[in-house]
Amino acid sequence: MSWINDVVRPKIKSLLNKREVPENLWVKCPETGEMVFHRDLEANHYVIPNSGYHMRMSAPKRLAYFFDEGRYETVAVPEVPVDPLKFRDERRYTDRLKDARTKTGLQDAVVVGAGFVEGVPLVAAVQDFDFMGGSLGMAAGEAVISGMEAALQRQQPFVMFAASGGARMQEGILSLMQLPRTTAAVIALREARLPYIVVLTNPTTGGVTASYAMLGDIHIAEPGALIGFAGPRVIEQTIREKLPPGFQRSEYLYDHGMVDMVVHRHELRPTIARLCGLLGPKAAPVQAITAQRHDGVALAS
């Protein structure tokens, strides 16, 4: 009896309770199929080392990599009504929102922070594509406008990291109203002569491209990003013609004058700091930020 208890049962338990290996330890490059260890990818700012493919980044990680020492102050965003249209398709809109918040840990698709980049004070907003495709709804619109208002109050440049599939259909006309509202905020920045720099990431499409994402003083695109209003497949089906290679990608848009520069993610910080220094008001002396570092993000050494 002791032999069964001491030998047989432990072996059976070891077979039944196999140690589970996390699925996200290795990340596959969408272009080359190269497998990259997740820590190496994080340390390289989510850029595949050999192919240079720029993976998507969450909004908190983007802000932590962008600001000096990962320190930034979160800009408060007003609350908006949840599901004002009582929308339902296959699922309730409230259920979709709940799932997106659980998945990302965010309240909505846009996060706004203020801090220093290479010693230059500025305000930055980031759209998180993992939150319902970075779609623009009332909450996201309020976040963008709040970020621009914070830049106006502080007399600092505003940087927008755009990543979106367009307007949020579950909010209907209320979503489309965010296009003129954010445009008005951009005009206020322009009248105050404050720099508005847009970083177009993969993908930036739909109503976001038709509004604030294409109204910047400077448009920077990450390499290989898909940028446009409608997707290439929709355009091909509409005009019934084959599109040229690389159509709507960053490099193609740069060659045709739609964006000002294509900048590798590793060079974004110094490039934006330099542009803000050239275009912005004379910066005040740099002071230490009292905001605590946002934990849970591994910064590259």
C-alpha positions as a printed Julia matrix, in Angstrom:
301×3 Matrix{Float64}:
   0.0    0.0     0.0
   2.87   2.36    0.78
   4.39   1.68   -2.67
   1.17   2.83   -4.33
   0.96   5.94   -2.17
   4.65   6.83   -2.4
   5.41   6.02   -6.05
   2.37   5.42   -8.24
   0.12   8.26   -7.1
   2.82  10.99   -7.32
   3.65   9.89  -10.86
   0.0    9.95  -11.9
  -0.41  13.43  -10.4
   2.7   14.67  -12.19
   1.27  13.46  -15.51
  -2.13  15.01  -14.9
  -0.82  18.33  -13.53
   1.67  19.27  -16.2
   3.28  22.63  -15.78
   1.69  25.11  -18.13
   4.04  27.32  -20.15
   2.78  30.88  -20.79
   1.78  31.4   -24.42
   3.34  34.85  -24.73
   6.96  33.94  -23.95
   7.83  34.06  -27.65
   6.5   36.57  -30.17
   6.36  35.85  -33.9
   7.29  38.56  -36.39
   4.31  39.1   -38.76
   6.66  39.77  -41.69
   9.45  37.19  -41.41
   8.1   34.64  -38.95
  11.11  35.19  -36.68
  10.52  34.16  -33.06
  11.68  36.71  -30.48
  11.81  36.22  -26.73
   9.31  38.6   -25.12
  11.85  40.21  -22.79
  14.19  40.95  -25.7
  11.25  42.48  -27.56
  10.34  44.67  -24.58
  13.92  45.82  -24.17
  13.95  46.78  -27.87
  10.78  48.91  -27.52
   8.68  46.26  -29.28
  10.68  46.42  -32.49
  11.68  43.04  -33.99
  15.52  43.2   -33.91
  16.34  41.69  -37.33
  13.4   42.74  -39.48
  12.77  46.12  -37.81
   9.03  45.44  -37.74
   7.28  47.78  -35.3
   4.86  45.86  -33.09
   1.94  47.59  -31.41
   2.45  49.03  -27.94
  -0.07  49.53  -25.17
  -0.76  53.12  -24.13
   0.85  52.85  -20.64
   4.01  51.26  -22.07
   4.2   53.83  -24.84
   4.03  56.67  -22.32
   6.56  55.02  -20.02
   9.06  54.56  -22.86
   8.41  58.06  -24.18
   8.83  60.18  -21.05
  12.16  60.62  -19.26
  12.8   57.78  -16.79
   9.25  56.55  -17.35
   7.85  59.29  -15.12
   4.74  61.18  -16.11
   1.66  62.75  -14.59
  -1.67  61.32  -15.76
  -4.02  64.03  -17.03
  -7.55  63.67  -15.68
 -10.32  63.02  -18.2
 -14.02  63.89  -17.62
 -16.46  61.01  -17.31
 -18.99  60.48  -20.09
 -22.3   58.59  -20.22
 -21.9   54.87  -20.79
 -23.89  53.42  -23.69
 -26.15  56.47  -24.24
 -27.79  54.82  -27.28
 -28.41  51.46  -25.54
 -26.67  49.85  -28.51
 -26.71  46.14  -29.12
 -25.57  44.01  -32.04
 -24.46  40.45  -31.34
 -23.64  41.62  -27.79
 -24.44  44.58  -25.6
 -22.1   47.54  -25.92
 -21.69  47.59  -22.14
 -20.41  43.99  -22.28
 -17.91  44.9   -24.98
 -16.68  47.83  -22.9
 -16.33  45.6   -19.84
 -14.26  43.07  -21.8
 -12.03  45.78  -23.27
 -11.41  47.29  -19.83
 -10.56  43.9   -18.38
  -8.21  43.1   -21.27
  -6.3   46.4   -21.28
  -6.73  47.73  -17.74
  -7.8   51.06  -19.25
 -11.03  53.01  -18.97
 -11.05  53.81  -22.68
  -8.89  53.95  -25.8
  -6.91  57.15  -25.06
  -4.51  57.84  -22.17
  -3.01  61.3   -21.59
   0.18  62.1   -19.71
   2.39  65.13  -19.03
   6.1   65.09  -18.35
   9.53  65.71  -19.85
  11.09  64.26  -23.0
  14.84  64.85  -23.18
  14.24  67.71  -20.73
  11.48  69.32  -22.82
   8.11  69.66  -21.01
   5.13  68.49  -23.07
   1.75  66.74  -22.98
   1.18  63.5   -24.88
  -1.88  61.37  -25.66
  -1.75  57.74  -26.83
  -4.47  55.68  -28.49
  -4.44  52.02  -27.53
  -5.5   49.83  -30.46
  -6.17  46.9   -28.14
  -9.13  48.82  -26.68
 -11.84  48.16  -29.27
  -9.48  48.92  -32.13
  -8.57  52.34  -30.73
 -11.99  53.5   -31.89
 -12.99  57.11  -31.3
 -15.98  57.49  -28.99
 -17.09  60.15  -26.53
 -14.58  59.1   -23.85
 -11.67  59.01  -26.31
 -12.71  62.37  -27.74
 -12.85  63.9   -24.26
  -9.39  62.5   -23.52
  -7.88  64.05  -26.65
  -9.54  67.4   -25.94
  -8.47  67.27  -22.27
  -4.89  66.67  -23.36
  -4.96  69.65  -25.71
  -6.54  71.84  -23.02
  -3.81  70.76  -20.58
  -1.19  71.75  -23.15
  -2.88  75.14  -23.51
  -2.96  75.7   -19.75
   0.67  74.69  -19.35
   1.76  76.46  -22.57
   3.48  73.27  -23.71
   3.61  71.3   -26.97
   1.11  68.5   -27.54
   2.05  65.13  -29.04
  -0.58  62.69  -30.32
   0.22  59.01  -30.89
  -2.59  57.9   -33.19
  -3.65  54.28  -33.66
  -7.25  53.63  -34.6
  -9.68  51.83  -36.81
 -11.94  54.89  -36.9
 -15.12  56.04  -35.19
 -16.89  53.79  -32.67
 -20.05  52.59  -34.36
 -21.74  51.71  -31.05
 -21.99  55.42  -30.27
 -23.29  56.47  -33.68
 -23.58  60.22  -34.29
 -22.15  60.93  -30.83
 -18.9   59.36  -32.02
 -18.85  61.41  -35.23
 -19.36  64.58  -33.19
 -15.86  64.06  -31.74
 -14.33  64.88  -35.14
 -15.32  68.58  -35.18
 -14.81  68.87  -31.4
 -11.2   67.67  -31.59
 -10.64  69.82  -34.67
 -11.73  72.89  -32.7
  -9.23  71.98  -29.97
  -6.48  71.71  -32.6
  -7.37  75.21  -33.84
  -7.06  76.51  -30.27
  -3.53  75.06  -30.08
  -2.67  76.67  -33.39
  -3.98  80.07  -32.29
  -1.86  79.8   -29.14
   1.16  79.02  -31.36
   1.84  75.77  -29.54
   3.33  72.86  -31.51
   1.02  69.96  -32.31
   2.98  66.89  -33.4
   1.24  63.73  -34.6
   2.91  60.32  -34.57
   1.06  57.96  -36.92
   1.39  54.34  -35.81
   0.08  51.09  -37.24
  -2.79  51.37  -38.1
  -4.27  54.86  -38.29
  -7.46  54.83  -40.35
 -11.06  56.01  -40.59
 -12.43  59.1   -38.92
  -9.31  59.64  -36.82
  -7.29  60.09  -40.03
 -10.03  62.4   -41.32
  -9.72  64.66  -38.26
  -6.99  65.38  -35.7
  -4.5   62.78  -36.96
  -3.92  64.78  -40.14
  -4.07  68.28  -38.66
  -0.67  68.37  -36.98
   2.07  70.91  -37.56
   4.42  67.97  -38.09
   3.38  64.45  -39.09
   5.75  61.66  -38.11
   5.07  58.06  -39.15
   6.56  54.9   -37.72
   8.06  52.59  -40.36
   5.59  50.34  -42.15
   2.47  51.86  -40.54
  -0.83  51.59  -42.41
  -2.27  55.1   -42.75
  -5.4   56.08  -44.64
  -9.14  56.61  -44.52
 -10.46  53.39  -46.07
  -8.44  50.19  -46.17
  -6.62  49.09  -49.35
  -8.97  46.16  -49.94
 -12.02  48.46  -49.85
 -10.34  50.87  -52.27
  -9.44  48.07  -54.68
 -12.99  46.78  -54.65
 -14.33  50.29  -55.25
 -12.09  51.4   -58.11
 -11.57  47.84  -59.43
  -7.88  48.39  -59.93
  -4.77  46.92  -58.38
  -3.07  49.31  -55.98
   0.69  49.98  -56.22
   3.04  48.12  -53.84
   3.29  49.68  -50.39
   0.18  51.81  -50.94
  -0.93  53.62  -47.73
   2.23  52.61  -45.9
   4.45  55.19  -44.18
   7.19  55.15  -46.79
   4.72  55.51  -49.68
   3.0   58.46  -47.98
   6.36  60.09  -47.28
   7.37  59.77  -50.94
   4.07  61.4   -51.95
   4.19  64.25  -49.43
   1.49  63.06  -47.03
   3.79  62.78  -43.98
   6.81  64.87  -43.09
   9.14  62.12  -41.91
   9.37  58.41  -41.17
  11.17  57.87  -37.87
  12.27  54.66  -36.2
  10.79  54.17  -32.74
  14.24  54.38  -31.15
  14.67  57.88  -32.58
  11.25  59.28  -31.67
  12.26  60.8   -28.34
  15.2   62.9   -29.58
  13.36  63.81  -32.8
  10.25  65.07  -31.01
  12.28  66.87  -28.35
  14.26  68.63  -31.07
  11.1   69.63  -32.96
   9.46  70.95  -29.79
  12.57  72.95  -29.03
  12.5   74.49  -32.51
   8.76  75.14  -32.77
   7.65  75.65  -29.18
   7.81  78.54  -26.72
  10.96  78.99  -24.72
  10.89  76.2   -22.16
  11.06  76.89  -18.45
  13.97  75.4   -16.47
  13.61  71.68  -16.08
  12.34  70.62  -12.65
  12.05  67.18  -11.16
   8.7   65.53  -11.76
   6.95  64.59   -8.56
   4.73  61.99  -10.24
   5.66  58.46   -9.31
   6.99  56.06  -11.87
   4.25  53.85  -13.32
   5.06  50.33  -12.24
   4.58  47.22  -14.32
   6.54  48.5   -17.32
  10.05  47.24  -17.99
  12.14  50.1   -19.33
  14.94  49.48  -21.8
  18.41  49.95  -20.4
